[in-house]
Amino acid sequence: ALCKKNLQKATEKIQFETVKIINESVREISNAAKARVPVKTGYLKGSIGYTAYQEGEGATVYANARYAPYVEFGTGDFGFGIPNYPNINMSELEAYAFTFKRKNIPIGMPYRPFMFNSYSEVLGKMVNKIKKIRI
C-alpha cells in the first residue's frame, strides 16, 4: 500500500532531482553559449552566466552585455534573423527578438547565435532527464 509518508518522500525526491537537473542544464547552456559566442574583446563572453533555480523565480541563463541581442539576432537588412530551433516557440522568440530592433543601430550586422541555439540543444536533453526520474 502506498501511504501518505511514501507519497511525500516520492514528491520530495522528484522535486530534488528536477531542481538538480535544471541547475545542471542552466550551467550546460551557459557553458555552451560561452563556447559558441564570437569573441572580439571577451566582454560578451564574460557577461554570460546563469542563476540556479529558486522557488518562484526559476533559473536563468543570461548575457549582460547590452549588445548581446544584436550579436544573437543581427541588426536587420540581411542581418536580422533567427534560425528555426526545436524545443522553442518560434513566434515568441521572434517577438522577443524584435523588441531589440532600434532605429539608431547600424544595420547589416549578421546574426551569430550563441544563446538560443545552446538553450534549444540542452532543453530537449533536460526534459528527457526529468521524464526518466524514478521514485
Sequence and secondary structure as in RCSB ss.txt:
>XXXX:A:sequence
ALCKKNLQKATEKIQFETVKIINESVREISNAAKARVPVKTGYLKGSIGYTAYQEGEGATVYANARYAPYVEFGT
GDFGFGIPNYPNINMSELEAYAFTFKRKNIPIGMPYRPFMFNSYSEVLGKMVNKIKKIRI
>XXXX:A:secstr
   HHHHHHHHHHHHHHHHHHHHHHHHHHHHHHHHHS  SSSHHHHTEEEEEEETTTEEEEEE STTHHHHHH  
STTS      TTS HHHHHHHHHTT  TTS S       SHHHHHHHHHHHHHHHHT   
